[in-house]
């Protein structure tokens, strides 16, 4: 099986290049994922760098651009990929080396939405309880693994990564805005108003299209807009 | 044009103006297809009717507001130098103001 992989070591190379790799078909087993193939290629060429950890789509470490589409290498079956399998780092983030990108700008936007429960009321004797209906509002919002596949597929995030939060951070914002136990809803909504942080979103929906966990950041952003509108009227 | 410039308001204006324009264009097309005015004089007389004149006035306002939000979006997306951005936004605003004046003169001139 043939692969074309993005290679770049900023300390040594003047420019990135695409390197061809060949993997012996005898090594490929049915049901193998792209990450397994990358590990076999790394055994051939140990200078090839990429991130990986859990290997089963839970940690979100191995987000990369696979044949032009962002996804997690560990849950992308080799069988469905056309050859040569072209693998590039997530677009729009600075490359540290090969497929390893600097997630700093992505995490900064995530941190800026204060992704924690804000509630200054006295701590109750028992947990802060929710009804099943209140809890259900968090479904589809809390499952994000912060792999950055969505934000780095978003043109608005490419153009304005410092000012536009990007779909992942906005999904997280929706998760806290919807939380019945949170008391900072008003401040959270105010923080998202203005032309930059949320409203650079033009409903392109690449985020929903690529999310490897099947979440709907685009829908979450629409929910925030509706909520803002309701509060404003 | 950054921190407290409108986000939600601009977005709502864009949606509302789109709604009005869609309805207006549909009705106008229907009128022109089903009961077209016989000549220029009939057309002028029709547009001079207060209800029609108001509808055209609202359409002009909706069109200008819609254009402002849309062009502003494009400039905010792609123009990253603050000075150039401000200059372009001012230019667009100036052009839209000129269109508003021109359109209003025509509409008022007919009544």
Interface residues (C-beta under 8 A of the other chain):
Chain A: X156 X159 X160 X192 X193 X194 X195 X196 X197 X198 X199 X200 X202 X225 X228 X229 X232
Chain B: X1 X2 X3 X4 X5 X6 X7 X8 X10 X11 X12 X72 X73 X76 X77 X78 X80
